[in-house]
Amino acid sequence: MDLIENKYRIISVVGMAKNAGKTMTLNALIDEAMERGIRLGITSTGRDGEKQDIVTFTEKPLIYVDEGTLIATTEETIKHAEARLEILEVTDHRTAMGRIVIVQAKTPGHVQVAGPGTNKEMKEIADRLLVLGADLVIVDGAIDRVAAASPAVSEAALLATGAVLSRDMGQVVERTIHQTQIFSLPKLEDLLVQQIAEPIIEEKGFCLINHGYETEILEIKTALGGGRIIGGALQEDTQYVIIGGSLVSKTLKDIMECTNRYKQVVFVVKDATRIFIEPRDWMYFMKAGIKIQVMEEIHTLAVTINPYAPQGYFFQPQEFLGKMRQFLSPIPVFDVVLGGE
């Protein structure tokens, strides 16, 4: 909480996989907020807080909130709360589990949390929680989805990772380094290019920008065949390639097969949650001279680790923590069960 208090108003907690320790991280934040008298607002891009996972049927950690906590959740999940809840507002946002309702905990207790599915709706809900009196809003990210870390939703993110990713500790470290590297991509600083790129990205379009700031809109319907179109359109003076949707390995590989001019350009995406590239491919692209920048950068506050996997295997907690701190420095790494710095 020292990394957050008085610095950010909306943060997200995202997990690299199911059972990476995201809910444990959320509960650790709630505990610290209770100790400091910070009034929280909580919502989720998925569903969290149920006693048993509805997919794997494994036991899950419950979400315990203090009296006065504000929660944006669905009409369905309110029924399962152990805390007594007062409805403050019924919103127009609808989900498969009913409308999104903003409630206040009148007594401490366990709750389930579920929220809207889009970034735009999530930001509106988070802002509403602030208006209603939350000092800090925590957005709980959905399973295998880092979208809640998008700057369109939150100002900073905590990343939960753990043994569930692989039986090989080295693989877990590698994949976590990869995710933090993507989250740390530099921001596009050229203000004129930003102005040109913003409407293109909002419309999920594609365009090229040259040194004279002249643009060429590319007619690309899907990203699947987009790489060859982009590669064929690159000119000697092309400086930026604006990509409105997601950036995937196939697009970059197709561009590299078409031309060597990819080395002279910068690929621009909205933010790092739009990039879907595996660690080995990422290393290959970086060595080949691919340069990627983002319109909006993600602030990774810390990484939390879970050395235990639901399949029954585990890493020695202190060794795992030491390795992760060694390789992820200067990003702080915490094991919320072990505690300490």
C-alpha positions in Angstrom: 0.0 0.0 0.0 3.0 2.3 0.4 3.4 2.1 -3.4 -0.2 3.2 -3.9 -1.5 5.5 -1.1 -1.7 9.2 -2.1 -0.3 8.4 -5.6 -3.1 6.6 -7.4 -6.9 6.6 -7.2 -7.7 3.6 -9.5 -5.5 0.5 -9.6 -5.9 -2.9 -11.1 -4.9 -6.4 -9.9 -4.4 -8.7 -12.9 -3.3 -12.4 -13.0 -1.1 -14.1 -15.6 -3.3 -17.2 -15.1 -6.0 -18.7 -13.0 -4.7 -19.6 -9.5 -1.7 -17.1 -9.8 -2.7 -15.5 -6.5 -4.7 -12.6 -7.7 -7.5 -12.9 -5.1 -4.8 -13.3 -2.3 -3.2 -10.1 -3.6 -6.6 -8.3 -3.5 -7.2 -9.5 0.0 -3.8 -8.3 1.1 -4.6 -4.9 -0.3 -7.9 -4.9 1.5 -6.3 -5.8 4.8 -3.7 -3.0 4.5 -6.4 -0.5 3.5 -8.5 -1.5 6.6 -5.5 -0.9 8.9 -4.9 2.5 7.4 -8.5 3.6 7.3 -8.6 3.9 3.5 -12.1 3.6 2.2 -12.1 1.2 -0.8 -14.2 0.8 -3.9 -14.0 -2.6 -5.4 -15.2 -4.1 -8.7 -14.2 -6.8 -11.1 -13.9 -7.5 -14.9 -14.9 -11.1 -14.2 -16.4 -12.8 -11.1 -14.5 -13.3 -7.9 -15.1 -14.2 -4.3 -17.1 -17.4 -4.8 -16.2 -20.3 -2.5 -15.6 -22.8 -5.2 -14.3 -22.1 -8.7 -17.1 -22.7 -11.2 -14.7 -24.0 -13.8 -12.2 -26.2 -11.9 -14.3 -26.9 -8.8 -11.3 -26.0 -6.5 -11.6 -24.0 -3.3 -11.0 -20.3 -3.8 -10.0 -17.6 -1.3 -13.0 -15.5 -0.3 -13.1 -11.7 -0.5 -13.5 -10.1 2.9 -14.5 -6.4 3.1 -14.8 -3.9 5.9 -17.8 -1.9 6.9 -18.1 1.1 4.6 -16.5 -0.5 1.6 -18.1 0.4 -1.7 -18.7 -2.5 -4.2 -19.8 -2.4 -7.8 -21.2 -5.9 -8.6 -24.2 -7.6 -10.2 -27.7 -8.2 -9.0 -27.1 -11.9 -8.9 -23.9 -11.8 -6.8 -25.5 -9.6 -4.1 -27.6 -12.6 -3.1 -24.4 -14.5 -2.1 -22.9 -11.9 0.2 -22.4 -12.6 3.9 -21.8 -8.9 4.6 -25.0 -6.9 4.9 -25.2 -4.6 1.9 -27.0 -1.3 1.2 -27.9 -0.5 -2.4 -26.7 3.0 -3.3 -27.3 3.0 -7.0 -28.6 0.7 -9.8 -26.7 1.5 -13.0 -27.7 1.1 -16.6 -24.8 -1.4 -17.2 -26.1 -4.9 -17.8 -24.3 -8.3 -17.7 -25.3 -11.9 -17.9 -25.7 -11.8 -14.1 -28.0 -8.8 -14.1 -27.5 -5.0 -13.8 -24.4 -3.5 -12.2 -25.4 -2.3 -8.7 -23.2 -0.1 -6.4 -23.6 -1.2 -2.8 -22.0 -0.3 0.5 -21.1 -2.8 3.2 -23.0 -2.1 6.3 -21.2 -4.9 8.2 -17.8 -6.6 7.6 -18.0 -9.9 5.8 -17.4 -11.9 2.6 -18.7 -10.8 -0.7 -18.7 -11.8 -4.4 -17.7 -9.2 -7.0 -18.6 -9.1 -10.7 -18.5 -6.1 -13.0 -18.9 -4.9 -16.5 -17.0 -6.5 -19.4 -15.7 -3.5 -21.4 -12.9 -1.1 -20.5 -15.2 1.9 -21.1 -17.9 0.6 -18.8 -15.3 -0.4 -16.2 -13.8 3.1 -16.2 -17.3 4.7 -15.8 -18.0 2.4 -12.8 -14.6 3.1 -11.2 -15.1 6.8 -11.5 -18.6 6.5 -10.0 -17.1 4.7 -7.0 -14.8 7.6 -6.4 -17.7 10.1 -6.7 -19.6 8.1 -4.1 -16.7 8.4 -1.6 -14.0 5.7 -2.3 -10.5 6.9 -1.5 -9.1 4.2 -3.7 -10.7 1.9 -6.3 -9.3 -1.6 -6.9 -10.3 -3.3 -10.2 -10.0 -7.0 -10.0 -8.9 -8.4 -13.4 -10.7 -11.4 -15.0 -9.0 -14.8 -15.6 -6.1 -14.9 -18.0 -6.9 -11.3 -19.0 -4.7 -8.4 -18.4 -7.1 -5.9 -20.0 -7.9 -4.4 -16.7 -4.3 -3.1 -16.6 -5.1 -0.9 -19.5 -4.5 2.8 -18.8 -8.1 3.2 -20.2 -9.2 1.6 -16.9 -6.6 2.1 -14.2 -3.7 4.3 -13.4 -1.4 1.5 -12.3 -1.3 -2.3 -12.0 -0.3 -5.1 -9.8 0.6 -8.3 -11.6 0.0 -11.7 -10.0 2.1 -14.7 -11.2 3.0 -18.1 -9.8 3.8 -21.8 -10.1 0.6 -22.5 -11.9 2.3 -21.2 -15.1 4.8 -24.1 -15.2 6.4 -26.9 -13.2 9.7 -25.3 -14.3 10.6 -22.3 -12.1 12.8 -20.9 -14.9 9.8 -20.9 -17.3 7.7 -19.0 -14.7 10.4 -16.4 -14.3 10.8 -16.1 -18.1 7.1 -15.6 -18.7 6.8 -13.1 -15.9 9.8 -11.1 -17.2 8.2 -11.1 -20.6 4.9 -9.7 -19.3 6.6 -7.0 -17.4 8.8 -6.1 -20.4 5.6 -5.7 -22.5 4.0 -3.6 -19.8 7.1 -1.4 -19.7 7.1 -0.5 -23.4 8.0 3.2 -24.0 5.3 5.8 -24.7 5.1 7.5 -28.1 6.5 11.0 -27.4 5.9 12.7 -30.8 2.8 14.8 -30.1 2.0 15.3 -33.8 2.1 11.5 -34.5 -0.1 11.1 -31.4 -2.7 13.4 -32.8 -2.7 11.6 -36.2 -2.7 8.1 -34.6 -5.5 8.7 -32.0 -8.5 8.6 -34.3 -7.0 5.8 -36.3 -6.5 3.6 -33.2 -10.0 4.4 -31.9 -11.5 3.2 -35.2 -9.2 0.1 -35.1 -7.6 1.2 -38.4 -4.1 1.0 -39.8 -1.9 3.7 -41.3 1.7 4.6 -42.2 3.2 8.0 -41.2 6.4 9.2 -43.0 9.1 11.7 -41.9 7.0 14.6 -43.3 4.0 13.5 -41.2 2.1 12.5 -44.4 -0.2 9.5 -43.8 -1.3 6.5 -45.8 -4.4 4.7 -44.6 -4.2 0.9 -45.2 -7.3 -1.0 -46.0 -7.0 -4.0 -43.7 -10.1 -5.9 -42.6 -8.4 -8.3 -40.2 -5.0 -8.6 -38.7 -4.5 -12.1 -40.2 -3.5 -11.0 -43.6 -2.5 -7.5 -42.5 1.2 -8.2 -42.2 1.8 -8.7 -45.9 -0.2 -5.5 -46.7 1.8 -3.5 -44.2 5.1 -4.9 -45.4 4.3 -4.2 -49.0 3.3 -0.6 -48.2 6.5 0.4 -46.3 8.5 3.1 -48.1 12.0 4.4 -47.6 10.6 7.4 -45.6 8.0 5.5 -43.5 8.6 6.3 -39.9 5.6 4.9 -38.0 3.1 2.0 -38.5 -0.1 2.7 -36.5 -1.9 -0.5 -35.5 -5.5 0.0 -34.3 -6.2 -3.5 -33.1 -4.1 -6.2 -31.5 -0.5 -6.9 -32.5 0.3 -10.6 -32.9 3.3 -12.6 -33.9 2.0 -13.5 -37.4 1.6 -9.9 -38.4 5.3 -9.1 -37.5 6.6 -12.3 -39.1 4.7 -11.6 -42.4 6.1 -8.0 -42.4 9.7 -9.3 -41.9 9.2 -11.8 -44.8 8.1 -9.0 -47.1 10.8 -6.4 -46.5 13.8 -5.2 -44.4 12.3 -1.8 -44.0 10.7 -2.9 -40.7 14.0 -2.0 -39.0 13.5 1.7 -39.8 9.9 2.1 -38.4 8.3 2.2 -35.0 5.1 0.1 -34.6 2.5 1.9 -32.4 -0.4 0.3 -30.5 -2.9 1.8 -28.0 -1.4 0.1 -25.0 0.5 -3.1 -23.9 -2.7 -5.1 -23.3 -3.2 -5.1 -27.1 0.0 -7.2 -27.6 -0.2 -11.0 -27.9 3.3 -12.3 -28.5 4.9 -15.3 -26.8 8.2 -14.9 -25.0 10.4 -16.7 -27.6 8.9 -14.8 -30.5 9.3 -11.5 -28.5 13.1 -12.2 -28.0 13.4 -13.0 -31.7 11.6 -9.7 -32.7 13.7 -7.6 -30.3 17.0 -9.1 -31.7 15.8 -8.5 -35.2 15.4 -4.8 -34.5 11.6 -4.5 -34.2 10.6 -1.3 -32.2 7.2 -1.0 -30.5 5.8 2.0 -28.7 2.4 2.6 -27.0 0.0 5.5 -26.9 -0.7 5.0 -23.2 1.9 3.4 -20.9 1.1 0.9 -18.0 2.7 1.6 -14.6 3.5 -1.8 -13.1 3.6 -1.1 -9.3 4.7 -4.6 -8.2 4.6 -8.3 -8.9 3.1 -10.8 -6.4 4.0 -14.4 -6.5 2.2 -17.7 -5.6 4.7 -20.6 -5.2 1.9 -23.2 -5.0 0.0 -24.7 -7.9 -3.5 -26.4 -7.6 -2.0 -29.5 -9.4 -0.1 -30.3 -6.2 3.4 -29.2 -7.0 5.1 -26.1 -5.5 8.4 -24.1 -5.4 10.4 -23.4 -2.3 8.8 -20.0 -1.3 12.0 -18.2 -0.3 14.0 -19.5 -3.3 11.2 -18.5 -5.7 10.9 -15.0 -4.1 14.7 -14.5 -4.3 14.8 -15.6 -8.0 11.9 -13.3 -9.0 13.4 -10.3 -7.1 16.8 -11.0 -8.8 15.4 -11.0 -12.3 12.5 -8.5 -12.0 14.5 -5.7 -10.2 13.8 -2.8 -9.9 10.1 -3.9 -9.9 9.1 -4.8 -6.3 8.2 -8.4 -5.8 6.0 -9.7 -2.9 4.8 -13.0 -1.5 1.7 -11.8 0.4 1.6 -15.1 2.4 5.3 -14.9 3.5 4.9 -11.2 4.2 7.7 -8.8 4.7 9.3 -6.4 2.2 
